[in-house]
């Protein structure tokens, strides 16, 4: 009778140990992969700017190109540009003098920290001041519009301000709706005061320049990657006498609509419209929408005009007509631009933008205490936790939040594989 051949017991044990080790290693590799992916989409240096008594803007950066949304006041708000390295949210319809906690969902992971809070301002006394505007253009090195970049503006005595750069490269911030650092009144920028501008481009590069409140209308063109203004020296420092600057050239300015450009898409329902006109001329504005909105303003001594509608513009296609009378001929000159208001950059009409007069990005930092955020002059390919606009009063911590638990497939695989080897060993050893 032929004896049945059996595999030695030691070989069966080796099979069992090898399978168990392989399963554990696979599980650890999977966890390591998920950990790296989660870390690359961790929010870096969240900023709260453009705080008013009824709105705020919140932004942050990530080391990777990630989709994101904001959870605040039982609302979910999608970032204006998502996925992206920079993430920007406008939050309207808030209550005055109230604290709001918020959290982020980035690539499916929820990030929540105790420092993620925003305190709105008190109801300001009196009406909104006469509209003041800081605006300009941000361009890439090839002079194309730096669409999707975030511009942070820091003026001493004011809450931090910010703006999202449009598809035409324009940015604008309403100084009329800015608040002082005490959050109890409107802020009026003093002339001849130095201010810091920090730009984070859509690919994560950071650029810093020094500007001046006397040259905000407009600010000279800013080029990503350059720490000076395009084609001219930086604005004069504090204390310089501006009375000697020529004032005759703006008289020659012709009527022009700078924002919005013709057929431009915008993502605010109460944007700031601005452009050029002869000095001190009356500018009449009409928004042709489901409800016609009329307004008027006067060009300043530099030949610039700006105006914000008193109510939200509905989502969809619109036309803006601007006209002024020629002082020499007495004839009216009219310019018309078409534009479309979207809820977000996905061309959907599901989210209403901030009600403030301009791009009302977050204005203050989420915590009442903390270390000032110092911007760096270096320009890197990806943002780092130290890239911060100056004069911020505080910032949320950038420690890891509470990510959602990982998937359980590796664990089931280990149990199944181990069970198979145990059964196989039983038959081999019997």
Number of C-alpha atoms within 10 A of each C-alpha: 3 4 5 5 6 10 10 10 14 10 12 19 16 13 16 20 14 13 18 18 13 13 20 15 14 16 19 13 13 15 15 12 11 14 13 11 13 18 14 17 23 27 27 25 22 25 29 33 30 33 31 33 22 20 25 29 26 27 22 20 30 27 21 20 19 21 20 28 22 24 16 16 12 7 10 16 21 24 22 23 22 20 17 23 28 31 30 31 26 29 27 17 14 16 17 16 16 13 14 15 16 22 19 25 21 23 17 15 18 18 20 17 17 13 20 22 20 26 23 25 26 18 16 15 9 8 7 12 13 10 17 19 23 19 22 19 19 30 22 16 13 9 13 13 20 28 20 25 30 28 24 26 26 23 24 17 15 24 27 29 30 33 27 28 25 25 18 20 21 22 25 29 29 25 22 20 24 29 27 20 21 13 22 17 20 24 20 18 19 13 15 19 18 20 20 19 21 24 29 28 28 22 21 24 21 29 25 27 18 18 25 21 21 21 18 19 20 16 21 21 19 26 23 24 19 17 18 20 18 14 9 9 9 17 20 18 16 14 10 11 10 11 7 6 7 9 12 12 11 19 15 11 15 16 24 19 22 18 22 23 19 16 13 15 21 21 24 27 25 23 27 23 20 21 20 20 29 27 22 17 21 18 22 17 23 17 20 16 15 12 9 12 16 14 14 17 16 19 22 18 15 20 24 25 30 23 23 20 21 13 12 18 23 19 22 17 15 18 16 21 16 22 19 23 18 16 10 6 7 9 10 10 12 15 13 16 18 17 18 19 24 24 21 23 16 12 14 12 15 12 18 23 28 25 24 32 27 27 28 34 31 30 30 32 29 29 18 14 12 14 11 15 20 13 20 16 15 13 18 14 11 18 24 17 15 12 25 25 25 22 21 27 18 19 24 22 19 15 12 14 17 11 17 12 7 11 10 9 10 18 14 12 15 20 12 12 16 20 15 14 19 16 11 14 19 12 10 15 13 7
